[in-house]
Amino acid sequence: MNVAGNLGNFNNGITGPIVRDFLTNGTWTKPAGLVCATFIVVGAGGGGGGGAAPLVSPRYQASGGAGGGGGGVQCATCSAASLIYSPYCICLGSAGAGGAAAVSGGTNGSPGCNAASTYVLQCNGFVQFTGGGGFGGGGGCYCANTTSCIVVAGGAGGAGSTYTGNGGGRAVYQYQSILTSDSACSGNGGRGGGSGGGRDTGTGNPGAGGTSCCYIGLRFGKGGDQCGGTPTLPGCVYGAGGGGGNSNIISGGAAPSAGGAGANAIVRIIEYYS
């Protein structure tokens, strides 16, 4: 780890680090002898939307659910002298649940749930750092018009002063020309990466999750993939959006699947000493 490079104008001779990860709510008290501390706040991911179901006859079209958005991220390094509001409260927002799949033909899937934001609060109650929660992806859509194209929007990424979470991949289906291999179905990039959009259980390609991002040893934001014919995979690291659920366009085929849950939030505090 390049400590000096990550700490800007702080003097050389800093030792450590001591890494403290908060996966549940808690408090952090400034330790004696602290020189500076780095705070990494990653908001939770939004849930993926559930897949839709067509009518058995005639064979109308239905799309998979869209992917959930990634959580926002704030990263900051503070001198010990500036941390005057100790102890700090760590409040982790809950991840978004995946949307339910359609339960009968000719109905839409449910949208994924939004994630709550994550905060580091001063002892006087004011917000010091924030990682916004990602938004849920849209539920899969049933359409009686077999010539139109269905596009379901992915969830927006959560707000963050360092990284805004990436939006989830959209779900796309066009009659007799399935477009889920479209690059727009994948979460874009790695900054709190969104998840992949849903597909049908026949021939479509799954949407892949956005790539992960790394900041001072903490990897976050790998969006959930959508895996054909099986339950969707959630985001595999902190802050990722959940994958969109499958749809079913084949009469008598497998039932649509629910969207994947977003990945959890995390607050990492790295302490440095002289």
C-alpha positions in Angstrom: 0.0 0.0 0.0 1.3 3.4 -1.0 0.4 5.2 2.2 2.1 8.5 1.4 0.5 8.6 -2.0 -3.0 8.2 -0.5 -2.5 10.7 2.2 -1.7 13.8 0.1 0.4 16.3 2.1 0.7 14.4 5.4 4.2 13.9 6.6 6.3 10.8 6.1 6.8 8.4 9.0 3.1 7.4 9.3 2.7 3.8 10.4 -0.1 1.4 10.4 -2.6 0.9 9.0 -5.3 -0.5 11.2 -8.4 -1.4 9.2 -11.8 -1.5 10.8 -14.8 -2.8 8.7 -18.3 -2.0 9.8 -20.8 -4.5 8.4 -23.5 -3.7 10.9 -24.4 -0.5 12.7 -21.9 0.7 15.4 -19.8 3.5 16.6 -16.2 4.6 16.0 -14.2 6.6 18.6 -11.1 8.5 17.6 -8.2 6.6 19.1 -5.4 8.2 21.1 -2.3 8.8 19.0 -4.2 8.8 15.7 -2.5 10.9 12.9 -5.2 10.6 10.3 -8.0 8.2 9.1 -9.4 7.3 5.7 -13.2 6.7 5.5 -14.7 4.6 2.7 -18.5 4.6 2.7 -20.2 2.3 0.2 -24.0 2.4 -0.1 -26.0 -0.8 -0.7 -27.2 -1.9 -4.1 -30.7 -1.8 -5.4 -32.7 -5.0 -6.2 -33.2 -6.3 -9.7 -36.7 -6.5 -11.2 -38.6 -9.7 -11.5 -39.4 -11.3 -14.8 -42.7 -11.0 -16.6 -44.9 -13.8 -18.0 -46.8 -13.9 -21.3 -50.2 -15.5 -22.0 -50.0 -19.1 -22.9 -52.0 -18.4 -26.1 -51.5 -16.5 -28.2 -47.8 -16.3 -27.6 -47.3 -12.6 -26.8 -44.0 -11.3 -25.6 -42.6 -10.6 -22.1 -39.2 -9.3 -20.9 -36.9 -10.1 -18.1 -36.4 -7.6 -15.2 -33.8 -4.9 -15.3 -30.8 -4.8 -13.0 -30.6 -2.7 -9.9 -28.3 0.3 -9.5 -25.0 0.3 -7.6 -24.5 2.2 -4.3 -22.8 5.5 -4.2 -19.4 5.9 -2.6 -17.6 8.6 -0.6 -13.9 8.3 0.2 -12.1 10.9 2.4 -8.9 11.1 4.4 -9.1 13.4 7.5 -6.4 14.5 10.0 -7.0 13.6 13.6 -7.3 17.2 14.5 -10.3 17.6 12.2 -12.2 14.7 13.7 -13.6 16.7 16.6 -17.1 15.1 16.8 -16.0 11.7 18.1 -17.6 9.2 18.6 -19.1 8.8 15.2 -22.2 6.7 14.5 -22.1 4.2 11.7 -25.5 3.6 10.1 -25.7 1.1 7.3 -28.6 1.3 4.9 -30.3 -2.0 3.9 -29.9 -3.5 0.5 -32.8 -3.5 -2.0 -34.7 -6.8 -2.2 -35.3 -8.3 -5.6 -38.7 -7.9 -7.3 -41.1 -10.8 -7.4 -41.6 -12.6 -10.7 -45.0 -12.6 -12.4 -47.3 -15.3 -11.0 -49.7 -15.7 -13.9 -49.6 -15.2 -17.6 -50.1 -11.8 -19.1 -48.7 -9.9 -16.0 -45.6 -7.9 -15.3 -42.8 -8.6 -12.9 -42.4 -6.4 -9.8 -39.7 -3.8 -9.7 -36.7 -4.2 -7.4 -36.6 -2.3 -4.1 -34.5 0.7 -3.5 -31.6 0.5 -1.1 -31.4 2.9 1.9 -28.4 5.2 2.2 -25.5 4.7 4.5 -24.2 7.4 6.8 -21.3 8.2 9.1 -22.8 10.7 11.6 -21.1 13.1 14.0 -22.0 12.8 17.7 -24.2 15.9 17.3 -26.2 14.1 14.7 -24.9 15.8 11.5 -23.9 13.8 8.6 -20.1 13.5 8.0 -20.0 11.0 5.1 -22.7 9.4 2.9 -23.0 6.6 0.4 -26.4 6.7 -1.3 -28.3 3.5 -1.8 -28.9 2.2 -5.4 -32.4 2.2 -6.9 -34.3 -0.9 -7.9 -34.5 -2.1 -11.5 -37.8 -2.1 -13.4 -40.0 -5.2 -13.4 -40.2 -7.2 -16.6 -43.0 -6.1 -18.9 -45.7 -8.1 -20.7 -46.8 -6.8 -24.1 -49.7 -7.9 -26.3 -48.1 -6.3 -29.4 -45.8 -8.9 -30.9 -44.2 -6.5 -33.2 -42.9 -4.0 -30.7 -39.7 -3.9 -28.7 -39.8 -3.9 -24.9 -37.2 -2.0 -23.0 -37.2 -2.0 -19.2 -34.9 0.6 -17.5 -32.3 -0.4 -15.0 -32.2 1.2 -11.6 -30.2 4.4 -11.2 -27.1 4.4 -9.2 -26.9 5.9 -5.7 -25.4 9.3 -5.0 -21.8 9.6 -3.8 -19.4 12.5 -3.7 -16.5 10.3 -4.9 -18.3 7.8 -7.1 -21.9 7.8 -8.2 -23.2 4.2 -8.5 -23.7 3.0 -12.0 -27.1 2.3 -13.3 -28.3 -1.3 -13.7 -28.4 -3.0 -17.1 -31.7 -2.6 -19.0 -33.8 -5.6 -20.0 -34.6 -5.7 -23.7 -36.8 -8.1 -25.7 -38.1 -7.9 -29.2 -40.4 -10.5 -30.8 -38.3 -13.1 -32.8 -35.2 -11.0 -32.2 -34.0 -11.2 -28.6 -31.7 -8.3 -27.8 -30.4 -9.1 -24.4 -26.9 -9.4 -25.8 -27.0 -5.6 -26.3 -24.2 -4.0 -24.3 -26.8 -1.7 -22.7 -28.0 -4.7 -20.8 -24.8 -4.8 -18.7 -24.0 -2.5 -15.8 -21.6 0.2 -17.0 -18.1 0.2 -15.7 -17.0 -0.3 -12.1 -17.8 2.6 -9.9 -20.5 1.0 -7.8 -21.3 -1.1 -10.8 -24.9 -1.8 -11.8 -26.2 -5.3 -12.4 -27.1 -7.2 -15.6 -30.6 -7.1 -17.0 -32.8 -10.1 -17.3 -33.3 -12.4 -20.3 -35.8 -15.0 -21.5 -35.4 -18.7 -20.8 -35.0 -19.6 -24.4 -32.1 -18.2 -26.4 -31.2 -14.7 -25.1 -27.8 -13.9 -23.6 -27.7 -12.8 -20.0 -26.7 -9.3 -19.0 -23.4 -9.2 -17.2 -22.7 -7.2 -14.1 -20.5 -4.1 -14.2 -16.9 -4.6 -13.3 -15.7 -3.9 -9.8 -13.7 -0.9 -8.4 -10.9 -0.9 -5.8 -10.0 1.9 -3.4 -7.2 1.4 -0.9 -7.7 -2.4 -0.8 -11.6 -2.4 -0.7 -13.2 -3.9 -3.7 -16.8 -2.9 -4.4 -19.4 -2.5 -7.1 -19.4 -5.8 -9.1 -22.9 -6.0 -10.3 -24.9 -9.2 -10.2 -25.0 -11.4 -13.3 -28.3 -12.7 -14.7 -27.9 -16.5 -15.1 -30.3 -18.1 -17.6 -32.8 -20.6 -16.2 -31.6 -20.4 -12.6 -32.2 -17.9 -9.8 -30.5 -14.7 -10.5 -27.2 -14.0 -8.8 -26.9 -11.1 -6.4 -24.0 -8.6 -6.5 -20.9 -10.4 -5.4 -19.3 -7.6 -3.4 -20.4 -4.6 -1.5 -22.6 -2.0 -3.1 -23.5 -3.9 -6.2 -27.0 -4.0 -7.7 -28.9 -7.2 -8.0 -29.4 -9.0 -11.3 -32.7 -8.9 -13.2 -35.0 -11.9 -13.2 -35.7 -14.2 -16.2 -38.8 -14.0 -18.2 -40.5 -16.9 -20.0 -41.7 -16.6 -23.6 -42.3 -20.3 -24.2 -45.7 -21.8 -23.4 -45.3 -24.4 -20.6 -41.7 -23.5 -20.0 -39.9 -22.6 -16.8 -41.6 -20.0 -14.6 -40.2 -16.5 -14.6 -37.7 -15.8 -11.8 -37.4 -13.1 -9.2 -34.8 -10.4 -9.3 -31.6 -10.7 -7.3 -31.1 -8.7 -4.1 -28.6 -5.9 -4.0 -25.3 -6.3 -2.2 -24.8 -4.9 1.3 -23.3 -1.6 2.4 -19.9 -1.3 4.2 -18.0 1.4 6.0 -14.2 0.9 6.2 -12.1 3.1 8.4 -8.3 2.9 8.0 -6.3 4.4 10.9 -2.8 5.7 10.6 -0.4 6.4 13.5 3.0 8.1 13.8 
